[in-house]
Amino acid sequence: MTKKRKNYIPEKLYREIVKNMPISCVDVLIASRGKFLLGKRKNKPAQGKWWFVGGRIRKGERLEQAARRHVKTETGVSQIKIKKMLGTTESFFKDSAQGPGTHTINTTFLVEIPRDKILLPADSENSEIEWFSRINKNWHPCVRQMLKSAGFK
C-alpha cells in the first residue's frame, strides 16, 4: 500500500493538468564556498540530466516554503539561508512522467548551506548529487542561465 502524501493531486487529474497547463515550480541553486550542487534526475522530465533541487509548488504554499521543502526532501538539510531570488525561466519538455510534454515555469532561488550537511535521502528525486565549480555547456539552457546569474562560469 502506498503512503498518501499531503496535498498530492490524484494521478489521473494531474495527467490532465500537465496536458493542458504549465506547472509552477521552484528550482534551488545550492551554493557553498564557490561550488554549486546539482542532482541527476531519476524521473521525467529531464531524466538522467543534471538539474537543481526543486519541483512543484503546492497550492497555498509560498515560493520560499516550496524551496525549503524541496531542499529538505532532496538533500536532508532543513536549515538553509536563502540569499536571493535569481529569476524565472520556463522549460518545455517532450515527455513527462504523466505522458506527453511538460511546460514548467521555474522560479530559482540562490541558497547557501554547508557542504558537509548534504545527504541523499532514499526518497530523493535524484540518483546522485554532486558539487560542481564550473558550468558544463551540455547542461540544459535554464540551468546554465541561472548559474550564470549567480556568478558561476
Backbone as a chain_set.jsonl record, in Angstrom:
{"seq": "MTKKRKNYIPEKLYREIVKNMPISCVDVLIASRGKFLLGKRKNKPAQGKWWFVGGRIRKGERLEQAARRHVKTETGVSQIKIKKMLGTTESFFKDSAQGPGTHTINTTFLVEIPRDKILLPADSENSEIEWFSRINKNWHPCVRQMLKSAGFK", "coords": {"N": [[0.843, -1.169, 0.0], [0.612, 2.185, -0.88], [1.889, 5.15, 0.595], [-0.135, 7.898, 1.359], [0.493, 11.119, 0.324], [0.599, 14.417, 1.653], [-1.368, 16.967, 0.228], [-1.235, 16.028, -2.433], [-2.063, 15.611, -5.838], [-4.522, 13.586, -7.367], [-3.415, 11.032, -9.61], [-4.671, 10.723, -12.197], [-6.024, 13.179, -12.549], [-3.824, 14.9, -12.387], [-2.429, 14.207, -14.693], [-4.104, 15.327, -16.649], [-3.857, 18.024, -15.994], [-1.085, 18.486, -16.527], [-1.137, 17.992, -19.24], [-2.593, 20.155, -20.173], [-1.841, 22.581, -18.95], [0.721, 24.909, -17.827], [3.207, 24.027, -15.382], [3.858, 25.209, -12.189], [6.919, 25.735, -10.634], [9.666, 25.514, -8.268], [13.13, 26.084, -8.388], [16.21, 25.343, -6.859], [19.211, 26.723, -6.403], [21.82, 25.553, -4.899], [24.53, 26.668, -3.103], [27.946, 26.724, -1.995], [30.922, 27.823, -0.69], [32.074, 28.611, -3.228], [31.225, 26.58, -4.913], [28.588, 24.66, -6.511], [25.571, 22.75, -6.16], [24.193, 20.023, -7.885], [21.664, 17.716, -8.926], [21.29, 14.447, -10.323], [18.626, 13.695, -12.206], [16.055, 11.329, -11.437], [13.587, 10.961, -12.529], [11.211, 11.606, -15.227], [10.264, 14.88, -16.304], [13.448, 15.511, -17.946], [14.964, 13.337, -17.167], [17.84, 11.687, -16.006], [19.436, 13.879, -16.389], [21.533, 16.577, -15.221], [20.388, 18.706, -12.724], [18.858, 21.391, -10.836], [17.97, 21.173, -7.328], [14.553, 20.846, -6.555], [11.09, 21.436, -7.574], [7.53, 20.963, -7.98], [5.22, 23.498, -6.892], [3.021, 23.631, -4.231], [-0.503, 24.235, -3.887], [-1.336, 27.114, -2.08], [1.096, 27.228, -0.911], [3.913, 29.15, -0.238], [6.514, 30.516, -2.34], [9.128, 30.467, -1.185], [8.673, 28.659, 0.884], [8.179, 26.338, -0.569], [10.692, 26.023, -1.754], [12.285, 25.498, 0.517], [11.084, 23.093, 1.392], [11.65, 21.351, -0.758], [14.476, 21.331, -0.697], [14.905, 20.105, 1.804], [13.66, 17.584, 1.337], [15.193, 16.552, -0.791], [17.875, 16.73, -0.055], [18.157, 16.379, 2.65], [18.687, 18.464, 4.335], [17.591, 20.862, 6.617], [17.998, 23.409, 7.594], [18.501, 26.28, 5.96], [19.922, 29.045, 4.171], [18.386, 31.436, 2.458], [19.545, 33.331, -0.075], [18.85, 34.986, -2.286], [16.297, 35.614, -4.801], [16.837, 34.443, -7.96], [15.625, 34.575, -10.469], [13.179, 33.897, -13.083], [12.455, 31.218, -15.219], [11.411, 29.327, -18.098], [10.589, 26.021, -19.137], [10.343, 23.611, -21.702], [9.457, 20.37, -22.195], [9.642, 17.33, -24.01], [8.57, 15.062, -22.963], [7.041, 13.571, -20.039], [6.514, 12.292, -16.715], [3.861, 11.902, -16.624], [2.924, 11.564, -19.181], [2.694, 12.867, -22.535], [4.735, 15.699, -23.134], [5.693, 18.527, -21.153], [5.348, 21.663, -19.648], [7.05, 23.898, -17.813], [7.191, 26.493, -15.377], [9.667, 28.066, -13.801], [10.831, 29.337, -10.807], [13.798, 30.466, -9.521], [15.859, 30.116, -6.706], [18.716, 31.287, -4.935], [20.632, 29.628, -2.64], [22.393, 29.108, 0.399], [24.196, 26.545, 2.006], [26.0, 24.494, 4.338], [28.505, 22.394, 2.926], [29.122, 19.941, 4.116], [26.807, 19.004, 5.217], [25.084, 17.762, 3.472], [23.021, 15.113, 2.429], [21.82, 12.154, 0.75], [18.741, 11.434, 0.646], [16.699, 8.447, 0.798], [14.283, 8.712, -0.566], [14.756, 10.602, -2.465], [14.58, 12.716, -5.384], [16.643, 12.35, -7.042], [19.26, 10.392, -8.562], [21.85, 10.681, -7.938], [23.873, 13.162, -6.316], [25.942, 16.011, -6.739], [28.761, 18.176, -6.229], [29.759, 20.985, -8.1], [32.062, 23.182, -9.825], [32.225, 24.556, -12.148], [30.374, 25.553, -15.062], [28.83, 23.302, -17.263], [28.74, 23.071, -20.72], [26.893, 21.398, -21.886], [24.706, 21.157, -20.264], [21.237, 21.801, -19.508], [19.771, 24.74, -20.974], [18.336, 26.442, -19.152], [19.405, 25.763, -16.664], [22.08, 26.497, -17.043], [21.733, 29.269, -17.504], [20.709, 30.256, -15.02], [22.826, 29.592, -13.332], [24.826, 31.246, -14.354], [23.626, 33.692, -13.74], [23.986, 33.672, -11.038], [26.633, 34.086, -10.849], [28.434, 32.103, -11.521], [30.812, 30.451, -13.674]], "CA": [[0.0, 0.0, 0.0], [1.416, 3.402, -0.946], [1.59, 6.186, 1.583], [-0.76, 9.085, 0.782], [1.243, 12.314, 0.69], [-0.199, 15.614, 1.858], [-1.542, 17.9, -0.895], [-0.935, 15.469, -3.743], [-3.175, 15.563, -6.776], [-4.681, 12.241, -7.924], [-2.643, 10.852, -10.844], [-5.486, 10.971, -13.391], [-6.233, 14.623, -12.645], [-2.54, 15.551, -12.663], [-2.148, 13.987, -16.128], [-4.874, 16.338, -17.389], [-3.247, 19.329, -15.736], [0.173, 18.534, -17.285], [-1.501, 18.016, -20.655], [-3.26, 21.4, -20.559], [-1.405, 23.776, -18.217], [2.112, 24.919, -17.341], [3.359, 23.64, -13.988], [4.683, 26.154, -11.435], [7.949, 25.032, -9.873], [10.822, 26.236, -7.751], [14.441, 25.47, -8.501], [17.052, 25.857, -5.788], [20.636, 26.661, -6.684], [22.5, 25.434, -3.615], [25.934, 27.047, -3.261], [28.782, 26.718, -0.8], [32.36, 28.016, -0.892], [32.445, 28.662, -4.641], [30.717, 25.425, -5.666], [27.134, 24.532, -6.542], [25.088, 21.378, -6.094], [23.178, 19.573, -8.837], [21.27, 16.319, -8.797], [20.968, 13.747, -11.572], [17.205, 13.378, -12.044], [15.6, 9.95, -11.614], [12.277, 10.93, -13.182], [10.902, 12.528, -16.316], [11.11, 15.237, -17.43], [14.887, 15.7, -17.722], [15.51, 12.142, -16.535], [19.249, 11.46, -16.297], [20.113, 15.167, -16.587], [21.902, 17.323, -14.02], [19.413, 19.773, -12.52], [18.774, 21.915, -9.482], [16.969, 20.665, -6.401], [13.32, 21.601, -6.739], [9.908, 20.757, -8.075], [6.242, 21.661, -7.977], [4.737, 24.311, -5.783], [1.676, 23.209, -3.834], [-1.474, 25.318, -3.682], [-1.267, 27.697, -0.751], [2.486, 27.212, -0.444], [4.715, 30.265, -0.731], [7.687, 30.076, -3.098], [10.232, 30.135, -0.278], [8.305, 27.43, 1.595], [8.397, 25.241, -1.513], [12.144, 25.853, -1.879], [12.754, 24.83, 1.735], [10.57, 21.712, 1.389], [12.405, 20.546, -1.732], [15.846, 21.141, -0.196], [14.826, 19.091, 2.87], [13.328, 16.29, 0.744], [16.206, 16.046, -1.713], [19.238, 16.747, 0.494], [18.133, 16.095, 4.071], [19.054, 19.668, 5.083], [16.418, 21.667, 6.946], [18.413, 24.783, 7.881], [19.113, 26.882, 4.789], [19.916, 30.504, 4.099], [18.002, 31.897, 1.127], [20.271, 34.576, -0.352], [18.018, 35.826, -3.148], [15.609, 35.019, -5.933], [17.651, 34.721, -9.15], [14.795, 34.879, -11.626], [12.204, 32.91, -13.542], [12.656, 30.672, -16.565], [10.423, 28.299, -18.429], [11.138, 24.877, -19.86], [9.416, 22.771, -22.452], [10.0, 19.024, -22.329], [8.844, 16.493, -24.913], [7.922, 13.991, -22.211], [6.884, 13.739, -18.598], [6.081, 11.061, -16.062], [2.413, 11.824, -16.798], [2.566, 11.44, -20.59], [3.398, 13.737, -23.478], [5.005, 17.113, -22.947], [5.56, 19.281, -19.911], [5.745, 23.065, -19.694], [7.218, 24.341, -16.437], [7.62, 27.857, -15.088], [10.548, 27.822, -12.665], [11.426, 30.437, -10.07], [15.027, 29.911, -8.954], [16.432, 30.761, -5.532], [20.098, 31.002, -4.56], [20.616, 29.212, -1.239], [23.675, 28.643, 0.93], [24.204, 25.562, 3.097], [27.329, 23.88, 4.459], [28.671, 21.201, 2.089], [29.208, 18.711, 4.9], [25.48, 18.658, 5.726], [24.284, 17.152, 2.411], [22.77, 13.676, 2.384], [20.942, 11.788, -0.353], [17.682, 10.609, 1.228], [16.233, 7.333, -0.021], [13.157, 9.115, -1.405], [15.173, 11.742, -3.268], [14.241, 12.744, -6.806], [17.901, 12.239, -7.768], [20.025, 9.158, -8.41], [23.086, 11.12, -7.296], [24.056, 14.602, -6.199], [27.371, 16.294, -6.853], [29.195, 19.564, -6.215], [30.49, 21.414, -9.293], [32.591, 24.545, -9.73], [32.129, 25.197, -13.459], [29.19, 25.23, -15.869], [29.046, 22.405, -18.395], [27.991, 23.59, -21.874], [25.866, 20.43, -22.285], [23.562, 21.206, -19.371], [20.049, 22.482, -20.01], [19.935, 26.2, -21.001], [17.816, 27.082, -17.937], [20.385, 25.528, -15.601], [23.236, 27.357, -17.342], [21.333, 30.675, -17.336], [20.621, 30.597, -13.598], [24.178, 29.523, -12.768], [25.498, 32.487, -14.767], [23.016, 34.766, -12.958], [24.539, 33.594, -9.682], [28.051, 34.435, -10.92], [29.298, 30.969, -11.871], [31.306, 30.458, -15.065]], "C": [[0.897, 1.244, 0.0], [0.935, 4.422, 0.075], [1.0, 7.4, 0.872], [-0.006, 10.308, 1.276], [0.318, 13.525, 0.718], [-0.199, 16.482, 0.591], [-1.171, 17.325, -2.264], [-2.206, 15.345, -4.565], [-3.305, 14.128, -7.28], [-4.049, 12.154, -9.322], [-3.441, 11.187, -12.107], [-5.714, 12.467, -13.605], [-4.925, 15.332, -13.003], [-2.129, 15.359, -14.128], [-2.866, 15.03, -16.991], [-4.282, 17.722, -17.204], [-1.973, 19.478, -16.559], [-0.103, 18.655, -18.779], [-1.97, 19.401, -21.094], [-2.722, 22.689, -19.947], [0.099, 23.734, -17.957], [2.122, 24.588, -15.851], [4.299, 24.636, -13.307], [5.633, 25.386, -10.524], [8.936, 26.007, -9.251], [12.054, 25.397, -8.065], [15.294, 26.116, -7.431], [18.512, 25.626, -6.162], [21.342, 26.701, -5.329], [23.983, 25.705, -3.844], [26.649, 26.982, -1.918], [30.239, 26.843, -1.211], [32.784, 27.899, -2.359], [32.021, 27.481, -5.48], [29.198, 25.418, -5.606], [26.755, 23.071, -6.669], [24.029, 21.126, -7.163], [22.865, 18.111, -8.556], [20.995, 15.73, -10.168], [19.569, 13.171, -11.404], [16.89, 11.908, -12.326], [14.365, 9.88, -12.502], [12.199, 11.862, -14.38], [10.175, 13.725, -15.73], [12.566, 15.424, -16.987], [15.521, 14.524, -16.993], [16.962, 11.941, -16.975], [20.069, 12.718, -16.513], [20.46, 15.792, -15.232], [20.989, 18.539, -13.91], [19.492, 20.252, -11.08], [17.828, 21.08, -8.637], [15.703, 21.466, -6.669], [12.174, 20.763, -7.235], [8.672, 21.622, -7.922], [6.015, 22.467, -6.707], [3.317, 23.847, -5.482], [0.772, 24.432, -3.67], [-1.402, 25.788, -2.234], [0.139, 27.759, -0.177], [3.235, 28.398, -1.053], [5.969, 29.716, -1.412], [8.836, 29.655, -2.187], [9.936, 28.872, 0.525], [8.553, 26.219, 0.7], [9.891, 24.965, -1.674], [12.694, 25.098, -0.667], [12.323, 23.364, 1.782], [11.389, 20.843, 0.447], [13.854, 20.328, -1.299], [15.851, 20.047, 0.869], [14.602, 17.699, 2.281], [14.491, 15.701, -0.052], [17.622, 16.017, -1.164], [19.291, 16.377, 1.967], [18.446, 17.302, 4.94], [17.81, 20.514, 5.346], [16.761, 23.125, 7.233], [19.147, 25.356, 6.671], [19.045, 28.399, 4.888], [19.591, 30.899, 2.66], [18.642, 33.262, 0.912], [19.437, 35.525, -1.196], [17.292, 34.987, -4.192], [16.407, 35.429, -7.183], [16.82, 35.114, -10.36], [13.862, 33.735, -11.958], [12.535, 32.508, -14.967], [11.488, 29.743, -16.868], [11.085, 27.237, -19.274], [10.019, 24.135, -20.553], [10.098, 21.424, -22.652], [9.068, 18.204, -23.21], [8.099, 15.392, -24.176], [7.769, 14.389, -20.755], [6.489, 12.395, -18.019], [4.593, 10.832, -16.279], [1.988, 11.693, -18.25], [3.306, 12.446, -21.433], [3.543, 15.178, -22.993], [4.752, 17.716, -21.585], [6.063, 20.691, -20.151], [5.841, 23.5, -18.239], [7.643, 25.801, -16.397], [8.365, 27.766, -13.763], [11.088, 29.119, -12.084], [12.619, 29.863, -9.318], [15.544, 30.784, -7.81], [17.89, 30.348, -5.385], [20.109, 30.778, -3.056], [22.022, 28.79, -0.832], [23.435, 27.644, 2.051], [25.617, 24.982, 3.178], [27.405, 22.588, 3.646], [28.66, 19.91, 2.89], [27.865, 18.249, 5.449], [24.632, 17.879, 4.716], [24.222, 15.627, 2.543], [21.949, 13.393, 1.135], [19.873, 10.86, 0.213], [17.192, 9.54, 0.25], [15.107, 7.743, -0.973], [13.492, 10.315, -2.292], [14.721, 11.592, -4.715], [15.472, 12.503, -7.677], [18.576, 10.898, -7.529], [21.374, 9.445, -7.778], [23.071, 12.637, -7.211], [25.555, 14.867, -6.177], [27.622, 17.797, -6.818], [30.017, 19.836, -7.466], [31.037, 22.826, -9.055], [32.494, 25.286, -11.058], [30.891, 24.704, -14.202], [29.598, 24.346, -17.035], [28.165, 22.884, -19.552], [26.88, 22.649, -22.334], [24.647, 20.424, -21.363], [22.426, 22.0, -20.004], [20.256, 24.0, -19.962], [19.423, 26.916, -19.747], [18.791, 26.925, -16.773], [21.583, 26.449, -15.819], [22.912, 28.829, -17.093], [21.304, 31.077, -15.867], [21.986, 30.532, -12.924], [24.971, 30.794, -13.13], [24.946, 33.68, -13.983], [23.58, 34.826, -11.541], [26.043, 33.881, -9.673], [28.984, 33.285, -11.221], [29.68, 31.042, -13.349], [31.444, 29.05, -15.587]], "O": [[1.834, 1.337, 0.794], [-0.255, 4.533, 0.369], [1.568, 7.881, -0.109], [0.128, 10.522, 2.481], [-0.613, 13.642, -0.079], [0.843, 16.698, -0.029], [-0.824, 18.084, -3.168], [-3.275, 15.018, -4.051], [-2.292, 13.504, -7.593], [-4.142, 13.093, -10.113], [-2.928, 11.869, -12.995], [-5.605, 12.958, -14.729], [-4.917, 16.252, -13.821], [-1.543, 16.259, -14.73], [-2.294, 15.55, -17.949], [-4.214, 18.505, -18.151], [-1.793, 20.497, -17.226], [0.621, 19.346, -19.495], [-1.775, 19.787, -22.247], [-3.104, 23.778, -20.374], [0.687, 22.655, -17.875], [1.146, 24.846, -15.146], [5.406, 24.878, -13.789], [5.223, 24.516, -9.755], [9.028, 27.168, -9.652], [12.022, 24.168, -8.015], [15.129, 27.297, -7.126], [18.983, 24.49, -6.228], [21.443, 27.754, -4.699], [24.619, 25.054, -4.673], [26.047, 27.16, -0.859], [30.73, 26.04, -2.004], [33.73, 27.183, -2.687], [32.411, 27.379, -6.643], [28.594, 26.081, -4.762], [27.507, 22.26, -7.208], [23.094, 21.91, -7.327], [23.691, 17.371, -8.022], [20.524, 16.425, -11.068], [19.342, 12.284, -10.581], [17.371, 11.321, -13.295], [14.12, 8.865, -13.153], [13.005, 12.781, -14.53], [9.507, 13.57, -14.708], [12.86, 15.486, -15.793], [16.509, 14.696, -16.28], [17.275, 12.014, -18.163], [21.266, 12.64, -16.79], [19.774, 15.568, -14.234], [20.83, 19.303, -14.863], [20.103, 19.614, -10.223], [16.981, 20.362, -9.168], [15.782, 22.654, -6.981], [12.266, 19.538, -7.312], [8.754, 22.839, -7.757], [6.532, 22.166, -5.631], [2.506, 23.691, -6.395], [1.24, 25.526, -3.351], [-1.407, 24.99, -1.297], [0.347, 28.283, 0.918], [3.183, 28.61, -2.264], [6.426, 28.613, -1.113], [9.446, 28.606, -2.396], [10.847, 28.097, 0.817], [9.072, 25.199, 1.153], [10.308, 23.808, -1.726], [13.48, 24.163, -0.82], [13.106, 22.496, 2.167], [11.779, 19.731, 0.803], [14.404, 19.248, -1.515], [16.705, 19.16, 0.842], [15.269, 16.742, 2.674], [14.743, 14.498, 0.005], [18.489, 15.355, -1.734], [20.369, 16.088, 2.486], [18.47, 17.183, 6.165], [17.067, 20.843, 4.422], [15.893, 23.991, 7.124], [20.279, 24.966, 6.385], [18.211, 28.955, 5.604], [20.409, 30.722, 1.757], [18.333, 34.225, 1.614], [19.319, 36.71, -0.884], [17.622, 33.825, -4.43], [16.622, 36.616, -7.427], [17.269, 35.905, -11.189], [13.764, 32.748, -11.229], [12.853, 33.347, -15.81], [10.686, 29.423, -15.992], [12.019, 27.51, -20.028], [8.898, 24.046, -20.052], [11.191, 21.353, -23.214], [7.849, 18.367, -23.158], [7.119, 14.848, -24.685], [8.297, 15.406, -20.306], [6.167, 11.465, -18.759], [4.108, 9.709, -16.138], [0.79, 11.709, -18.532], [4.422, 12.843, -21.096], [2.59, 15.786, -22.506], [3.733, 17.453, -20.947], [7.098, 20.884, -20.789], [4.848, 23.478, -17.512], [8.363, 26.278, -17.274], [7.78, 27.434, -12.732], [11.725, 29.906, -12.784], [12.482, 28.895, -8.569], [15.65, 32.005, -7.927], [18.256, 29.208, -5.671], [19.655, 31.627, -2.289], [22.753, 28.19, -1.62], [22.596, 27.855, 2.926], [26.345, 24.982, 2.185], [26.477, 21.781, 3.673], [28.224, 18.878, 2.379], [27.794, 17.199, 6.087], [23.563, 17.382, 5.073], [25.236, 14.957, 2.741], [21.431, 14.326, 0.522], [20.064, 9.645, 0.26], [17.264, 9.713, -0.966], [14.987, 7.186, -2.064], [12.589, 10.969, -2.813], [14.51, 10.482, -5.204], [15.368, 12.456, -8.903], [18.483, 10.33, -6.441], [21.976, 8.569, -7.158], [22.344, 13.308, -7.944], [26.337, 14.063, -5.669], [26.815, 18.589, -7.306], [30.863, 19.03, -7.852], [30.543, 23.563, -8.201], [32.661, 26.505, -11.101], [30.426, 23.584, -13.992], [30.592, 24.611, -17.711], [26.964, 23.079, -19.37], [26.008, 23.062, -23.098], [23.657, 19.752, -21.655], [22.645, 22.78, -20.931], [20.854, 24.504, -19.012], [20.023, 27.903, -19.321], [18.979, 27.854, -15.988], [22.045, 27.104, -14.885], [23.73, 29.556, -16.53], [21.822, 32.134, -15.507], [22.273, 31.334, -12.036], [25.695, 31.339, -12.297], [25.699, 34.576, -13.602], [23.643, 35.891, -10.927], [26.66, 33.917, -8.608], [30.203, 33.456, -11.186], [28.96, 31.621, -14.162], [31.845, 28.854, -16.735]]}, "num_chains": 1, "name": "protein.A"}
